[in-house]
Amino acid sequence: MSEATPAPAAPSILAERLAARFGGRIAGIVTRLGETTIEVAADDLVGIATALRDDPDFRFEQLVDLCGVDYLGYGEDEWRTSQETTGTGFSRGVEGQGPGRFKWDERPRDVAIPRRFAVVVHLLSISHNRRLRVRCFCPDDALPVVPSLTGVWPGANWFEREAFDLFGIVFEGHPDLRRILTDYGFVGHPFRKDFPLIGNVEVRYDPEQKRVVYQPVSIEPRVNVARVIREDARWAQARAEEADQWQEN
Protein backbone atom coordinates (compact mmCIF):
# COMPACT_ATOMS: atom_id res chain seq x y z
CA MET A 1 0.00 0.00 0.00
CA SER A 2 1.40 3.37 -1.02
CA GLU A 3 1.97 6.18 1.43
CA ALA A 4 -0.71 8.26 -0.33
CA THR A 5 -3.37 5.70 0.65
CA PRO A 6 -3.66 5.39 4.42
CA ALA A 7 -4.62 2.08 5.97
CA PRO A 8 -8.30 2.06 6.94
CA ALA A 9 -9.03 2.41 10.63
CA ALA A 10 -10.57 -0.60 12.34
CA PRO A 11 -14.38 -0.27 12.68
CA SER A 12 -14.10 -0.49 16.48
CA ILE A 13 -11.67 2.44 16.53
CA LEU A 14 -13.97 4.49 14.32
CA ALA A 15 -16.91 3.72 16.59
CA GLU A 16 -14.92 4.83 19.64
CA ARG A 17 -13.96 8.11 17.95
CA LEU A 18 -17.56 8.76 16.93
CA ALA A 19 -18.82 8.12 20.47
CA ALA A 20 -16.15 10.38 21.94
CA ARG A 21 -16.87 13.17 19.47
CA PHE A 22 -20.67 13.21 19.46
CA GLY A 23 -21.64 11.49 22.71
CA GLY A 24 -25.38 11.57 23.36
CA ARG A 25 -26.11 13.24 20.03
CA ILE A 26 -25.81 9.77 18.46
CA ALA A 27 -28.78 7.56 19.27
CA GLY A 28 -26.80 4.38 18.64
CA ILE A 29 -23.60 2.92 17.19
CA VAL A 30 -23.43 -0.58 15.76
CA THR A 31 -20.40 -2.34 14.27
CA ARG A 32 -21.26 -5.51 12.42
CA LEU A 33 -19.47 -7.44 9.66
CA GLY A 34 -16.72 -4.85 9.60
CA GLU A 35 -19.12 -1.96 9.00
CA THR A 36 -20.04 0.88 11.35
CA THR A 37 -23.53 2.37 11.47
CA ILE A 38 -24.66 5.32 13.55
CA GLU A 39 -28.23 6.41 14.19
CA VAL A 40 -28.90 10.13 14.29
CA ALA A 41 -32.03 12.10 15.19
CA ALA A 42 -33.53 14.27 12.47
CA ASP A 43 -32.82 17.47 14.41
CA ASP A 44 -29.11 16.61 14.64
CA LEU A 45 -28.66 15.23 11.12
CA VAL A 46 -27.28 18.32 9.39
CA GLY A 47 -25.02 19.31 12.27
CA ILE A 48 -23.49 15.86 12.63
CA ALA A 49 -23.19 15.48 8.85
CA THR A 50 -21.29 18.76 8.65
CA ALA A 51 -18.93 17.66 11.41
CA LEU A 52 -18.37 14.30 9.71
CA ARG A 53 -17.37 16.15 6.57
CA ASP A 54 -15.18 18.86 8.13
CA ASP A 55 -13.68 17.31 11.27
CA PRO A 56 -10.05 16.29 10.56
CA ASP A 57 -10.58 13.03 12.47
CA PHE A 58 -13.33 11.95 10.06
CA ARG A 59 -13.18 13.82 6.72
CA PHE A 60 -16.10 12.07 5.03
CA GLU A 61 -15.81 14.17 1.91
CA GLN A 62 -18.05 12.06 -0.30
CA LEU A 63 -21.67 10.98 -0.03
CA VAL A 64 -21.76 7.69 -1.94
CA ASP A 65 -25.45 6.90 -1.60
CA LEU A 66 -28.65 8.04 0.08
CA CYS A 67 -31.84 6.00 0.09
CA GLY A 68 -35.16 5.63 1.86
CA VAL A 69 -36.31 2.61 3.84
CA ASP A 70 -39.83 1.51 4.76
CA TYR A 71 -39.74 -0.69 7.87
CA LEU A 72 -43.44 -1.55 7.72
CA GLY A 73 -43.67 -5.30 8.33
CA TYR A 74 -39.94 -5.48 9.08
CA GLY A 75 -38.85 -8.81 10.49
CA GLU A 76 -42.05 -10.63 9.53
CA ASP A 77 -41.56 -13.84 7.61
CA GLU A 78 -44.29 -14.79 5.16
CA TRP A 79 -42.54 -17.95 3.99
CA ARG A 80 -41.98 -21.19 5.82
CA THR A 81 -38.34 -21.97 6.31
CA SER A 82 -36.62 -25.05 4.96
CA GLN A 83 -37.01 -26.72 8.36
CA GLU A 84 -40.78 -26.24 8.28
CA THR A 85 -41.46 -26.90 4.61
CA THR A 86 -42.89 -30.25 3.58
CA GLY A 87 -42.60 -31.98 0.25
CA THR A 88 -46.32 -31.67 -0.48
CA GLY A 89 -47.88 -28.94 -2.57
CA PHE A 90 -46.44 -26.12 -4.58
CA SER A 91 -47.15 -23.00 -2.51
CA ARG A 92 -45.07 -22.36 0.57
CA GLY A 93 -46.67 -19.00 1.38
CA VAL A 94 -48.28 -18.57 4.77
CA GLU A 95 -52.03 -18.64 4.24
CA GLY A 96 -53.72 -15.27 4.07
CA GLN A 97 -50.61 -13.15 4.57
CA GLY A 98 -49.81 -11.93 1.05
CA PRO A 99 -50.36 -8.29 -0.03
CA GLY A 100 -53.97 -7.76 -0.99
CA ARG A 101 -55.28 -10.19 1.66
CA PHE A 102 -54.65 -8.16 4.80
CA LYS A 103 -54.62 -4.60 6.09
CA TRP A 104 -51.22 -3.11 6.82
CA ASP A 105 -52.46 -1.09 9.78
CA GLU A 106 -53.55 -4.32 11.48
CA ARG A 107 -50.16 -5.97 11.14
CA PRO A 108 -47.93 -6.30 14.23
CA ARG A 109 -45.04 -3.85 14.42
CA ASP A 110 -41.47 -4.64 15.43
CA VAL A 111 -41.05 -3.01 18.84
CA ALA A 112 -37.33 -2.60 18.16
CA ILE A 113 -38.16 -0.29 15.23
CA PRO A 114 -41.16 1.79 16.34
CA ARG A 115 -40.93 4.27 13.46
CA ARG A 116 -41.68 3.37 9.88
CA PHE A 117 -39.53 5.47 7.54
CA ALA A 118 -35.81 6.11 7.64
CA VAL A 119 -33.12 7.67 5.47
CA VAL A 120 -29.83 5.81 5.15
CA VAL A 121 -26.66 7.57 4.01
CA HIS A 122 -23.38 5.93 3.01
CA LEU A 123 -20.26 8.08 3.38
CA LEU A 124 -16.71 7.68 2.16
CA SER A 125 -13.58 9.30 3.57
CA ILE A 126 -10.94 9.40 0.87
CA SER A 127 -8.49 11.03 3.26
CA HIS A 128 -8.72 8.24 5.85
CA ASN A 129 -9.83 5.37 3.59
CA ARG A 130 -12.92 4.46 5.62
CA ARG A 131 -16.67 4.23 5.23
CA LEU A 132 -19.62 5.01 7.47
CA ARG A 133 -23.36 4.39 7.36
CA VAL A 134 -25.71 6.98 8.89
CA ARG A 135 -29.37 6.17 9.56
CA CYS A 136 -31.99 8.77 10.45
CA PHE A 137 -35.60 7.88 11.25
CA CYS A 138 -38.42 10.22 10.25
CA PRO A 139 -40.21 11.37 13.42
CA ASP A 140 -43.68 11.23 11.83
CA ASP A 141 -44.98 8.18 9.94
CA ALA A 142 -47.93 10.07 8.43
CA LEU A 143 -45.71 12.81 6.97
CA PRO A 144 -42.08 11.62 6.94
CA VAL A 145 -39.76 14.64 6.95
CA VAL A 146 -35.99 14.94 7.46
CA PRO A 147 -33.60 17.80 6.69
CA SER A 148 -31.95 17.88 3.29
CA LEU A 149 -28.22 17.15 3.08
CA THR A 150 -27.72 19.03 -0.18
CA GLY A 151 -26.11 21.88 1.74
CA VAL A 152 -23.48 19.49 3.09
CA TRP A 153 -23.01 17.22 0.07
CA PRO A 154 -24.54 18.71 -3.12
CA GLY A 155 -24.49 15.24 -4.66
CA ALA A 156 -27.39 14.29 -2.39
CA ASN A 157 -29.74 16.25 -4.67
CA TRP A 158 -30.98 13.50 -6.98
CA PHE A 159 -30.70 10.82 -4.30
CA GLU A 160 -33.15 12.79 -2.16
CA ARG A 161 -35.47 13.32 -5.11
CA GLU A 162 -35.49 9.57 -5.68
CA ALA A 163 -36.30 8.84 -2.02
CA PHE A 164 -39.07 11.45 -2.19
CA ASP A 165 -40.49 9.93 -5.36
CA LEU A 166 -40.36 6.28 -4.31
CA PHE A 167 -41.00 6.54 -0.55
CA GLY A 168 -42.72 9.92 -0.11
CA ILE A 169 -40.03 11.17 2.26
CA VAL A 170 -39.88 14.97 2.29
CA PHE A 171 -36.43 16.56 2.51
CA GLU A 172 -36.84 19.95 4.13
CA GLY A 173 -34.64 22.58 2.49
CA HIS A 174 -34.13 20.71 -0.78
CA PRO A 175 -33.74 23.23 -3.63
CA ASP A 176 -35.92 21.36 -6.17
CA LEU A 177 -37.83 18.49 -4.56
CA ARG A 178 -39.94 16.81 -7.25
CA ARG A 179 -40.40 13.39 -8.79
CA ILE A 180 -37.47 12.00 -10.74
CA LEU A 181 -38.44 8.46 -11.82
CA THR A 182 -42.24 8.30 -12.04
CA ASP A 183 -44.59 10.39 -14.13
CA TYR A 184 -45.87 13.75 -12.91
CA GLY A 185 -49.39 12.33 -12.59
CA PHE A 186 -48.30 9.20 -10.75
CA VAL A 187 -50.40 8.39 -7.69
CA GLY A 188 -48.62 7.16 -4.57
CA HIS A 189 -45.06 6.07 -3.85
CA PRO A 190 -44.20 2.67 -5.36
CA PHE A 191 -41.50 1.56 -2.88
CA ARG A 192 -43.78 1.85 0.13
CA LYS A 193 -44.69 -1.55 1.55
CA ASP A 194 -48.42 -0.78 1.36
CA PHE A 195 -48.32 0.24 -2.31
CA PRO A 196 -50.47 -2.28 -4.25
CA LEU A 197 -48.67 -4.58 -6.67
CA ILE A 198 -51.17 -3.65 -9.38
CA GLY A 199 -50.66 0.08 -8.82
CA ASN A 200 -53.33 2.71 -8.30
CA VAL A 201 -54.01 3.87 -11.86
CA GLU A 202 -53.32 2.71 -15.39
CA VAL A 203 -52.78 4.72 -18.55
CA ARG A 204 -54.06 4.22 -22.08
CA TYR A 205 -54.36 6.20 -25.27
CA ASP A 206 -57.87 7.50 -25.87
CA PRO A 207 -58.50 7.78 -29.64
CA GLU A 208 -61.49 10.08 -29.10
CA GLN A 209 -59.60 12.52 -26.88
CA LYS A 210 -56.41 11.89 -28.86
CA ARG A 211 -54.30 11.84 -25.75
CA VAL A 212 -53.11 9.57 -22.95
CA VAL A 213 -55.60 9.33 -20.10
CA TYR A 214 -55.43 7.94 -16.57
CA GLN A 215 -58.06 5.56 -15.24
CA PRO A 216 -58.51 3.17 -12.29
CA VAL A 217 -56.68 -0.12 -12.68
CA SER A 218 -58.69 -2.89 -14.32
CA ILE A 219 -56.59 -5.75 -12.87
CA GLU A 220 -57.89 -7.73 -9.93
CA PRO A 221 -55.65 -7.61 -6.82
CA ARG A 222 -53.55 -10.72 -6.70
CA VAL A 223 -50.67 -12.26 -4.80
CA ASN A 224 -47.58 -13.60 -6.50
CA VAL A 225 -46.79 -17.01 -5.01
CA ALA A 226 -43.55 -18.76 -5.78
CA ARG A 227 -44.02 -22.20 -7.27
CA VAL A 228 -41.47 -24.99 -7.10
CA ILE A 229 -41.47 -27.88 -9.56
CA ARG A 230 -39.78 -30.72 -7.76
CA GLU A 231 -37.89 -33.46 -9.57
CA ASP A 232 -39.50 -36.88 -9.05
CA ALA A 233 -40.25 -40.12 -10.88
CA ARG A 234 -43.22 -38.68 -12.75
CA TRP A 235 -41.09 -36.24 -14.75
CA ALA A 236 -38.48 -38.89 -15.53
CA GLN A 237 -41.21 -41.24 -16.79
CA ALA A 238 -42.81 -38.51 -18.88
CA ARG A 239 -39.48 -37.68 -20.53
CA ALA A 240 -38.85 -41.36 -21.29
CA GLU A 241 -42.31 -41.76 -22.85
CA GLU A 242 -41.79 -38.60 -24.90
CA ALA A 243 -38.43 -39.90 -26.17
CA ASP A 244 -39.98 -43.23 -27.14
CA GLN A 245 -42.74 -41.42 -29.00
CA TRP A 246 -40.21 -39.38 -31.00
CA GLN A 247 -38.32 -42.55 -31.92
CA GLU A 248 -41.50 -44.27 -33.12
CA ASN A 249 -42.38 -41.29 -35.30
N, C-alpha and C positions, 0 to 999 in steps of 0.2 A: 504494500500500500504506500502510495506516494505521500510526501509530507503535506501536499496541498489538500489531501483528503483525510480529515481526522477520523480516528476510529470512533464508531458510534458508542455513545454512553450506554451502559447496561440499563434496561428498563427500570430496575429497582432504584438505581441512582437517580434517574430522571424523576421518578415518582417522589423520592425524598426531597429533591430540589423544588418540585412543584408544591409539595405540602409546606415546605419551609417558606416559600415565597408568598403563597396566597392564603395559607391557613384555612380559616373557616369560610372563606369566600368560595371554596370548592366544596360542592356537596358530597363528592365521593371520588376516590381514585382507585382504579382497578388495573392490575397488571396480570395479563393472562396470555399465554402462548407467545411471550416475548413482545407483547404490544401493551402500551399504556393508554388508558382511557380516563378522562376526567369528566365529571358532570358539573355543569355550571348553571346557575339560575339565570333566567332571562334578563333580570335587572343588572347582572354583573357580566353579561356576555361580552359586550363591546369593550369594557374596561380591561377584562382579563385577556381578551384577544389582542388588544393593543400592546399590553405588557408582554405577551408571548411573542409578538413580532419584534418589539424594540429592546427588550431586556437582553443584555449581552450574554446572560447565562442560558438563554433559550434561542433567540434569533430564528423563529419560525417565519421565514420570509415569504414562503409560498403556501397558498391554499390550494391543495391538490384536488379536493372534491368537497362538495356540500350536497346533502340529500335530506329528504324528509323520511320519516318513519311513522307508520300507523301501528300502534301496539294493541289495537282492538283484537281480542281473541288470542293474544300472545300466550304461548305455552300450552294451548289446547291442541290435543292430538285427535284428528278426525279419522285416523287410519289405525287399524290394529297392527301391532308390531309383529315381527316374524315369530316371536314366541307364542303369540296368541292366535295367529292365523292357522286355519285348517286347510286341508287340501280340497274341500268341497266348495263348489260355487265359484263364480267369477269375481263378484264384487267384494271388496274388502272394506268398503266404506262403512262407517258407523251409521246405523239406521237413523234417518231423520235429522242428520246434522249438517248436510250440505247447504251451501248458499241457495236461498230461495225456499227453504223449508223451515226456517226459523227466523226469529226477530233478534237483531243484534243487541238491542237494548235489554233483552232478557238473558243474555249470555253471562256466565260468571266472569268476573274480572280478576286478573292476577294482582293480588294484594301487594306484591313487590313492585309493581309498576302501576300506580294508581292513576297516572295521567296517560292520555291516549296518544297525543302527537309529540314528536320530538324532531329536532334538527341535529344532524350529525355532521361534523366537520373533520376532515383529515388534513393535517398540516405537515409540512416538510421543512426541516432546517437544513439548508445546504451548508451553512457555516459549520454546524456541529454534526452533520450526517446522522440525523435522528428524525423520527416521526412521532406524531401525537394525534390521538383521536379526542375530539371534544364533543360531548353530547349535551344538548340543552332542551329540556322539556317545555312545551307551551303551557302556560298556567291555566288556560281556559280551553276545554275540549270543544265547546260550542263555537268559539271564534278563536282558533289558534293563532297567536301573534307572538313574534320574537323580533328583536331588533335586527336590522340589516347589517351585514358585515362588509358592505361595499366600500364604506369609508376606511376600513382597515386593509382589506384586500380587494381591489377593484375587480379582480377576476371572479368574485363571488356573484357578479351581476346576473349572468345567465343561469348559473346554478340555482339561485334563489327564485328566478322566474320559473324554472322547471318545477321546483318544489311547490311553488304557489299554484301552478297549473295542475299538477298531478295529485297533490295532497290538500290544496286549499289553505296552505299555511301562509299567513300574511307577514311580510317582512317590513316592519315599520322603518321608514326612512329610505326605502329603496327608490332610486331616481326614476324608474320606469317599470313599475310592477304590472305586468300584463302577461297573458298566456303566450306560450312560446312553442308548444307542440300540438295542441288541439286547436280546433277551429274557434273563431270568435263567438259563434253561437252555440258552442258545446255546453251541455247541461251537466253539472256535477264535476267531480274530480276522480278520474279513473283509477288511481292507485289507492284510494281509500278502501278499506276492507269491506265496507257496506255498499260499495258501488256494484250494481247488478251486472252479472256477466253479459247480459244481453244489451246493456246500455239503457239509456233513458229515452233517446229519440233516434230515429233513423232518417236518412236523407234520400231523396229521389228527384229525378228531373220531371217536372210537370210540363207536358207538351202544350197544355192550354195556357198556362201562365208564362211558359217559355223561360223558366228559371228553376233552380234547385230549391226545393222546399223541405222543411222539417215537419215530421209527423211522429206520433207515438209509435213505439216499436210494435211490430206485428208478430214477433217471435214469442212463443210461450216460454216462461221461465223454466230453466232446466238445470240439472246438476251434471257436470262431467264426472263420470266414474271410471276410474282406471280398470281395464279389463286385462286379465292375464290368461293366455292360452298355454296350458301346461302340456308338456310332452308326455304322452302315454301310449299304450298299445293301439288305441283306436287310430291315431294318426299314422303310425307305422303300417298298420293293416291297410288303411285307405291308400297310402302311397304305393304299396305293393300291388293292390288291385288295379290302380291307375296305370302302373307300369305294364302289367300283364295285358291290360286292354289296349295300350298303345302297340305292343308287340303283335297282338292278334290282328290289329288293323293294318 
